[in-house]
Amino acid sequence: MKPFQFKEFSVAQDKTAMKIGTDAVLLGAWARIADSVSSILDIGAGTGVIALQMAQRSDAELIDAVEIEPNAYEQCVSNFEQSDWGDRLFCYHAALEEVVEEIEEPYDLIVSNPPFYTSTYKELEAERAMARHTDSLSFEELLKGCSEMLSDNGECAFIIPFEHESCFLDIAKKYDLFPNRITRVKGTEESLIKRSMLQLSFTKAVVEMSNLTIEIERHVYTTDYIELVAPFYLKM
C-alpha cells in the first residue's frame, strides 16, 4: 500500500488497521491554534496525521502524540521521522493515564479524534475495534486526562459523533472544561448531522457555533470544506 500523500507530508498506513479518514483531517485543519501555543499533544494518534497537520500549521516547539496500539505506534513514529518536522514530533507508546503521570509541563493545545463505537462491532478486526471503541479510552478518561495536562489558558479540540455531543459536554463540565467553539458536520445538505467538532477551555465564553457540509453531491465539495482542507489535500 502506497503512503497517503498530502501537500507537505506523507502518511504510511500499511502497518495499522486504522486508515486515514475524513474525521482526523477535518480536526487537524479546524482546531484553532493560538499564536501563544508552544506545546501540543495528540491523544490516540493512530498514523500521526493530526500531529503532522499541527506541525505544518504551527511553530509549536513540541508536538507530542500518544498511541497505545503497537502497530499504529510504530507507524506513527516512522511517519514523524519521515516528515520535515521530525525534530518537533515525538510519540509515546503508552496508555493515556501513564502520560498524565509522566508529563512535567502542561500542554497549550490538546487534540483528539477519540474512539467512538460504544457497542461491540464483531466484524471489525481486533486492532480496528480497539481504535474505534470507547472501551479502550472512555470520554470520562479522556476529558479527565485533558483537564490534568492542559495549561491554564490552553484549549483542547475533539471530533466526536454528534449524538454524543451533549453527554461529552456534560462530562467536560465536571472537569471545568467549557465549549468555546462548536462546528457540526454533515455529509450533504440533506443528510443528518454526523459529527461535532468541539474546542474547549477552562474559560466560559460565548460559544462560536457553525455548521459544515462536506459535499454538494458525490465528490463535489462545498467551498467551506475545500477552504478548510485545501492546505493538506493534493487535489483541493
ABEGO torsion letter per residue (X at the ends): XBBBBBAABBBBAAABABBBBAAAAAAAAABBBBAABABBBBBGAEAGAAAAAAAAABABABBBBBBABAAAAAAAAAAAAABAAAAABBBBBBBAAAAAAABABBBABBBBBBBABABBBAABBAAAAAAABAAABBAAAAAAAAAAABBAABBBBBBBBAAAAAAAAAAAAAAGBBBABBBBBBABAABBBABBBBBBBABBBBBBBBBBBABABBGBBBAAAAAAAAAABAAX
